[in-house]
Amino acid sequence: MAKKPKKTQQQSGGGTPATVALSAAGVEYTIHAYDHDPSHPSYGEEAAEAMGVSPDRVFKTLVADVDGTLTVAVVPVAGQLDLKALASAVRGKRAAMADPALAERTTGYVRGGISPLGQRKKLPTVLDASASAHPTICVSAGRRGLEVELSPDDLTALTNATLAPIGRA
């Protein structure tokens, strides 16, 4: 039986493709909105600070090119993406960060607001294994200043993600 999503004011005023996908799937989630500061040097760290959440529970969504295939990597904002580990997780040989404009066009989101959920084109997704240490994690809800908190299991299921150690401190 599907869980009822938690309703918030942000949802009732129209959602993002990510929140629409979450509601359609019937999973439980919480929206966290904050005032985005364009001068902040890190979108993810800004989100963690604004929400008062540990940076190891806030995950950033990055798009990489693995052997010619765009691939989504979801890693803690407190660390970095290990490109070799990402390539290995999807049985690839070489990974590099994708061109930001291509990532935006392909996902339908802007940089700093790319969500692993509700993307324009479904891409292979890898979630850092550290996510499983937390009952809930936060990822972008599809725009700067908006995060969604959900269980790592639900995120894995909704994105058909592979769980692998792709982050490094």
Beta strands, then each sheet from edge to edge (+ up, - down):
strand 1: 30-33
strand 2: 59-66
strand 3: 69-76
strand 4: 80-81
strand 5: 95-97
strand 6: 125-128
strand 7: 137-143
strand 8: 146-150
strand 9: 162-164
strand 10: 167-168
sheet 1: 1+ 8- 7+
sheet 2: 5+ 2- 3+ 6+ 9+
sheet 3: 4+ 10-
end
